Amino acid sequence: MAAERTFAAWIRTGFNISGVGVTVGTALKDTQTRWISWTIAVALISVGIFSFIYGWYQYKSVYHYIRAHYKGENLSAQSFSFNYHAMTIITVILVLASFMGIFLMFY
């Protein structure tokens, strides 16, 4: 459960950073130095995407460690495996949504 809380913290951090990036990009879209606001926005959204991917990678590492070292234990492997696949799907959706945010910011 600690790994899931840590994953949730990385996702929450990525949302906040990406949200600030989208806000900066859209709020300053019509300024004269538009390229500066877009650069800052794309950088922030990229850091948010990195946060999503890094959180998933850490969760994946813990998942594989537990599976390798506690094979004989009575673990509910089915729900644990479901959580791993759900976290993977959530991460892919968040990364795609972040790329859509970058795309929509330019139009």
C-alpha positions as CSV (number, residue, x, y, z in Angstrom):
1,M,0.0,0.0,0.0
2,A,2.9,2.3,0.6
3,A,3.9,2.0,-3.1
4,E,0.4,2.9,-4.1
5,R,0.4,6.0,-1.9
6,T,3.8,7.0,-3.3
7,F,2.5,6.5,-6.9
8,A,-0.5,8.7,-6.0
9,A,1.8,11.4,-4.7
10,W,3.8,11.4,-8.0
11,I,0.6,11.6,-10.0
12,R,-0.7,14.4,-7.8
13,T,2.6,16.3,-8.3
14,G,2.5,15.7,-12.0
15,F,-1.0,17.0,-12.2
16,N,-0.1,20.2,-10.4
17,I,3.0,20.9,-12.5
18,S,1.2,20.1,-15.7
19,G,-1.8,22.2,-14.7
20,V,0.5,25.2,-14.0
21,G,2.1,24.6,-17.4
22,V,-1.3,24.6,-19.2
23,T,-2.4,27.6,-17.3
24,V,0.7,29.6,-18.1
25,G,0.4,28.6,-21.8
26,T,-3.2,29.5,-22.2
27,A,-3.2,32.7,-20.0
28,L,-0.2,34.2,-21.8
29,K,-1.1,32.9,-25.3
30,D,-1.9,36.4,-26.7
31,T,1.1,38.2,-25.4
32,Q,3.8,39.6,-27.5
33,T,6.5,37.3,-26.1
34,R,4.3,34.2,-26.7
35,W,7.3,32.0,-27.3
36,I,8.5,32.5,-23.8
37,S,5.2,31.5,-22.3
38,W,5.0,28.5,-24.5
39,T,8.6,27.4,-23.7
40,I,7.8,27.7,-20.0
41,A,4.5,25.8,-20.5
42,V,6.0,23.0,-22.5
43,A,8.8,22.7,-20.0
44,L,6.4,22.4,-17.1
45,I,4.2,19.9,-18.9
46,S,7.2,17.9,-19.7
47,V,8.2,17.8,-16.1
48,G,4.7,16.7,-15.3
49,I,4.9,13.9,-17.8
50,F,8.3,12.9,-16.3
51,S,6.6,12.7,-12.9
52,F,3.9,10.4,-14.2
53,I,6.5,8.1,-15.8
54,Y,8.9,8.1,-12.9
55,G,6.0,7.3,-10.4
56,W,5.0,4.4,-12.6
57,Y,8.6,3.2,-12.9
58,Q,9.0,3.3,-9.1
59,Y,5.7,1.4,-8.6
60,K,6.8,-1.2,-11.2
61,S,10.1,-1.7,-9.4
62,V,8.3,-2.3,-6.1
63,Y,5.9,-4.7,-7.8
64,H,8.6,-6.8,-9.3
65,Y,10.6,-6.8,-6.1
66,I,7.6,-8.1,-4.1
67,R,6.8,-10.7,-6.7
68,A,10.4,-12.0,-6.8
69,H,11.0,-12.1,-3.0
70,Y,7.7,-13.2,-1.7
71,K,6.7,-16.0,-4.0
72,G,5.9,-18.5,-1.2
73,E,3.9,-16.1,0.9
74,N,0.2,-16.0,0.9
75,L,-0.3,-12.8,-1.1
76,S,-3.4,-11.8,-2.9
77,A,-1.6,-11.8,-6.2
78,Q,-4.7,-11.3,-8.3
79,S,-5.6,-7.9,-6.9
80,F,-1.9,-6.9,-6.7
81,S,-1.5,-7.7,-10.4
82,F,-4.7,-5.8,-11.2
83,N,-3.3,-2.7,-9.4
84,Y,-0.1,-2.9,-11.5
85,H,-2.0,-3.1,-14.8
86,A,-4.4,-0.3,-13.6
87,M,-1.5,1.9,-12.7
88,T,0.1,1.3,-16.1
89,I,-3.2,2.2,-17.9
90,I,-3.6,5.4,-15.8
91,T,0.0,6.5,-16.6
92,V,-0.5,6.0,-20.3
93,I,-3.8,8.0,-20.2
94,L,-2.1,10.8,-18.2
95,V,0.8,11.1,-20.6
96,L,-1.5,11.2,-23.6
97,A,-3.7,13.8,-22.0
98,S,-0.6,15.9,-21.2
99,F,0.5,15.7,-24.9
100,M,-3.0,16.8,-25.9
101,G,-2.7,19.7,-23.5
102,I,0.5,20.8,-25.3
103,F,-1.2,20.3,-28.7
104,L,-4.3,22.3,-27.7
105,M,-2.2,25.1,-26.2
106,F,-0.8,25.9,-29.7
107,Y,-4.2,26.1,-31.3
